[in-house]
Amino acid sequence: MGANSTKIEDVSKLEDVARHEGNPKTEEQERQRAAHLRDAESKANELFDEIEQNHLRAGVSEKDLSDEIHALGAKRYGVNTYWHKRVVRAGPNTMAPSKENPPNRIIQPDDVIYVDLGPVFEAWEADFGRTFALGNDPHKEKLRAACEPM
């Protein structure tokens, strides 16, 4: 049902930069930084998996779903800070730019849903967005599949 639209790229490049600088302390700091970023990525993946499995459904408003996601992040991972606003959009609202605030919409049984989060896990940011398709519309499923990362 869901597709990643954002993923932390090869963090080992950070380690390579530090090695070329020849500073062992910097190299170790970059290794630790990369580990923290990978951990944040892993937790964000788990959070989105749980959102997909247990929270996406028709009949709930975008705002209520956003509030559920906020509570889930706080309960599971202690996330109380997001480095950008949580974006939960369904149906025609998915076309609105993230800085806009379209009217709160009730999610319908065959909607495409877009969720974009920037949770901060222990001071490490993860910026993730996923597109989901409710129902069985093959065109919407094809759209969702096109959002899979390469």
One Martini backbone bead per residue (centre of mass of N, CA, C, O) as a GRO file, in nm:
protein
  150
    1MET     BB    1   0.055   0.063  -0.019
    2GLY     BB    2   0.339   0.187   0.024
    3ALA     BB    3   0.583   0.463  -0.034
    4ASN     BB    4   0.884   0.579  -0.076
    5SER     BB    5   1.017   0.930  -0.113
    6THR     BB    6   1.235   0.914   0.122
    7LYS     BB    7   1.600   0.881   0.167
    8ILE     BB    8   1.877   0.799   0.301
    9GLU     BB    9   2.165   0.805   0.185
   10ASP     BB   10   2.491   0.738   0.154
   11VAL     BB   11   2.656   0.772   0.456
   12SER     BB   12   2.950   0.679   0.383
   13LYS     BB   13   3.041   0.950   0.260
   14LEU     BB   14   3.101   1.086   0.528
   15GLU     BB   15   3.335   0.900   0.602
   16ASP     BB   16   3.514   0.967   0.357
   17VAL     BB   17   3.561   1.262   0.418
   18ALA     BB   18   3.701   1.221   0.691
   19ARG     BB   19   3.940   1.048   0.586
   20HIS     BB   20   4.058   1.273   0.393
   21GLU     BB   21   4.127   1.468   0.637
   22GLY     BB   22   4.291   1.289   0.867
   23ASN     BB   23   4.087   1.292   1.119
   24PRO     BB   24   4.013   1.078   1.366
   25LYS     BB   25   3.795   1.234   1.515
   26THR     BB   26   3.621   1.300   1.269
   27GLU     BB   27   3.579   1.012   1.177
   28GLU     BB   28   3.429   0.919   1.434
   29GLN     BB   29   3.205   1.128   1.423
   30GLU     BB   30   3.095   1.037   1.145
   31ARG     BB   31   3.030   0.749   1.226
   32GLN     BB   32   2.825   0.830   1.444
   33ARG     BB   33   2.642   0.999   1.269
   34ALA     BB   34   2.566   0.773   1.072
   35ALA     BB   35   2.438   0.590   1.286
   36HIS     BB   36   2.215   0.789   1.372
   37LEU     BB   37   2.083   0.816   1.091
   38ARG     BB   38   2.015   0.516   1.056
   39ASP     BB   39   1.837   0.501   1.307
   40ALA     BB   40   1.629   0.712   1.216
   41GLU     BB   41   1.547   0.563   0.960
   42SER     BB   42   1.446   0.304   1.096
   43LYS     BB   43   1.229   0.440   1.274
   44ALA     BB   44   1.069   0.567   1.041
   45ASN     BB   45   0.996   0.303   0.904
   46GLU     BB   46   0.841   0.186   1.144
   47LEU     BB   47   0.635   0.410   1.166
   48PHE     BB   48   0.518   0.378   0.876
   49ASP     BB   49   0.433   0.085   0.904
   50GLU     BB   50   0.227   0.137   1.133
   51ILE     BB   51   0.054   0.335   0.984
   52GLU     BB   52  -0.029   0.144   0.756
   53GLN     BB   53  -0.143  -0.101   0.934
   54ASN     BB   54  -0.321   0.091   1.176
   55HIS     BB   55  -0.429   0.399   1.048
   56LEU     BB   56  -0.526   0.363   0.767
   57ARG     BB   57  -0.846   0.520   0.678
   58ALA     BB   58  -1.160   0.555   0.645
   59GLY     BB   59  -1.342   0.832   0.812
   60VAL     BB   60  -1.101   1.013   0.864
   61SER     BB   61  -0.929   1.280   0.932
   62GLU     BB   62  -0.644   1.436   0.872
   63LYS     BB   63  -0.607   1.555   1.154
   64ASP     BB   64  -0.658   1.297   1.317
   65LEU     BB   65  -0.428   1.139   1.188
   66SER     BB   66  -0.204   1.331   1.272
   67ASP     BB   67  -0.255   1.297   1.578
   68GLU     BB   68  -0.200   0.992   1.585
   69ILE     BB   69   0.091   1.009   1.483
   70HIS     BB   70   0.199   1.180   1.711
   71ALA     BB   71   0.128   0.978   1.939
   72LEU     BB   72   0.291   0.742   1.828
   73GLY     BB   73   0.573   0.875   1.832
   74ALA     BB   74   0.571   0.931   2.137
   75LYS     BB   75   0.523   0.640   2.241
   76ARG     BB   76   0.751   0.474   2.078
   77TYR     BB   77   1.001   0.732   2.054
   78GLY     BB   78   0.970   1.025   2.189
   79VAL     BB   79   0.828   1.212   1.985
   80ASN     BB   80   0.796   1.589   1.994
   81THR     BB   81   0.960   1.658   1.731
   82TYR     BB   82   0.940   1.857   1.430
   83TRP     BB   83   1.114   2.008   1.157
   84HIS     BB   84   0.828   1.984   1.033
   85LYS     BB   85   0.536   1.973   0.932
   86ARG     BB   86   0.274   1.780   0.929
   87VAL     BB   87   0.168   1.576   0.646
   88VAL     BB   88  -0.184   1.516   0.571
   89ARG     BB   89  -0.311   1.382   0.265
   90ALA     BB   90  -0.616   1.370   0.060
   91GLY     BB   91  -0.675   1.346  -0.240
   92PRO     BB   92  -0.686   1.666  -0.357
   93ASN     BB   93  -0.482   1.761  -0.123
   94THR     BB   94  -0.213   1.640  -0.250
   95MET     BB   95  -0.173   1.905  -0.447
   96ALA     BB   96  -0.084   2.070  -0.220
   97PRO     BB   97   0.128   2.253  -0.088
   98SER     BB   98   0.287   2.233   0.215
   99LYS     BB   99   0.233   2.545   0.298
  100GLU     BB  100  -0.043   2.472   0.281
  101ASN     BB  101  -0.405   2.477   0.413
  102PRO     BB  102  -0.627   2.281   0.361
  103PRO     BB  103  -0.906   2.153   0.408
  104ASN     BB  104  -1.039   1.941   0.605
  105ARG     BB  105  -1.049   1.586   0.537
  106ILE     BB  106  -1.222   1.306   0.457
  107ILE     BB  107  -1.141   0.992   0.421
  108GLN     BB  108  -1.162   0.779   0.153
  109PRO     BB  109  -1.178   0.451   0.025
  110ASP     BB  110  -1.006   0.568  -0.263
  111ASP     BB  111  -0.761   0.711  -0.161
  112VAL     BB  112  -0.496   0.917  -0.168
  113ILE     BB  113  -0.207   0.922   0.051
  114TYR     BB  114  -0.010   1.175   0.217
  115VAL     BB  115   0.300   1.144   0.410
  116ASP     BB  116   0.488   1.400   0.597
  117LEU     BB  117   0.787   1.368   0.791
  118GLY     BB  118   1.006   1.519   1.077
  119PRO     BB  119   1.138   1.339   1.285
  120VAL     BB  120   1.291   1.349   1.616
  121PHE     BB  121   1.561   1.137   1.715
  122GLU     BB  122   1.756   1.226   1.945
  123ALA     BB  123   1.842   1.485   1.742
  124TRP     BB  124   1.750   1.313   1.482
  125GLU     BB  125   1.668   1.353   1.157
  126ALA     BB  126   1.367   1.258   0.966
  127ASP     BB  127   1.278   1.260   0.616
  128PHE     BB  128   0.948   1.153   0.536
  129GLY     BB  129   0.767   1.005   0.255
  130ARG     BB  130   0.435   0.876   0.173
  131THR     BB  131   0.242   0.674  -0.046
  132PHE     BB  132  -0.107   0.592  -0.058
  133ALA     BB  133  -0.361   0.329  -0.131
  134LEU     BB  134  -0.686   0.297  -0.133
  135GLY     BB  135  -0.805   0.022  -0.232
  136ASN     BB  136  -0.840  -0.112  -0.600
  137ASP     BB  137  -0.713   0.095  -0.786
  138PRO     BB  138  -0.492   0.056  -1.044
  139HIS     BB  139  -0.406   0.355  -1.091
  140LYS     BB  140  -0.330   0.422  -0.795
  141GLU     BB  141  -0.126   0.194  -0.762
  142LYS     BB  142   0.063   0.293  -0.986
  143LEU     BB  143   0.125   0.562  -0.857
  144ARG     BB  144   0.244   0.449  -0.594
  145ALA     BB  145   0.469   0.275  -0.731
  146ALA     BB  146   0.616   0.530  -0.860
  147CYS     BB  147   0.724   0.619  -0.556
  148GLU     BB  148   0.942   0.437  -0.555
  149PRO     BB  149   1.251   0.386  -0.494
  150MET     BB  150   1.570   0.343  -0.670
   0.00000   0.00000   0.00000
